[in-house]
Amino acid sequence: MSVYNHKKMLVLTGNDEAFISELIGDYIEEASFKIEALRQAVSERDTASAAFISHSLKGISGSVTAGDVQQAALQLESAVKSVDFRSAATCLESIKKEFEKFKKALGR
């Protein structure tokens, strides 16, 4: 995977840099909210919420080519579906790390 694929975003948006910037801003806001919600769901061992939120984060991460965040969200989704909250906590830390890398790569 990759932290971010700008070339793919250009193709997906018809080379619309302004739209990409808007999408990235919206993604950062929404992903931040979802990561906090995941922290709470994992700490409360709420399987249904953690699975739903991680699935949603996986989807929105894919839509902005945040491949490493997407992959980490997939791993967390798998862990909670297996009711493995020890692994889920590790995956959550990975999501946080990859999300920070994504923001740093984009200067945000």
C-alpha positions, -999 to +999 in steps of 0.1 A: +000+000+000+011+036+003+007+066+025-010+086-003-012+083-041-016+118-056-014+105-092-044+083-086-063+112-070-056+133-100-070+106-123-101+101-100-108+138-099-100+148-135-069+167-124-090+190-101-065+201-074-090+222-056-114+193-053-086+171-041-078+196-014-114+198-003-117+160-002-085+157+018-097+183+043-131+165+047-113+132+050-090+144+078-119+158+097-140+127+094-112+102+100-102+121+131-137+117+144-138+080+135-104+073+151-116+088+184-148+068+181-128+036+175-107+043+205-138+044+226-154+014+210-122-007+214-117+004+250-153-006+258-149-038+238-179-029+217-176-053+188-205-041+167-195-004+169-158-011+164-165-033+133-188-007+118-165+023+124-134+005+112-152-006+081-163+030+074-128+043+080-114+017+056-139+029+029-132+066+033-095+060+034-096+042+002-116+070-014-087+094-008-060+068-016-048+066+020-037+030+015-018+025+047-047+038+069-071+017+048-050-014+054-047-007+092-085-002+094-090-036+076-068-053+101-087-037+130-120-047+114-108-083+112-095-083+148-128-071+163-148-095+142-127-122+157-133-106+191-095-102+196-094-069+214-057-072+222-049-072+185-076-045+180-058-022+204-025-028+185-043-021+152-057+011+165-023+023+174-012+015+138-042+034+124-032+065+145+004+062+133-005+058+096-030+087+098-003+110+112+020+099+084-008+107+059-013+142+073+025+148+074+029+137+038+003+162+028+016+190+050-015+191+072 
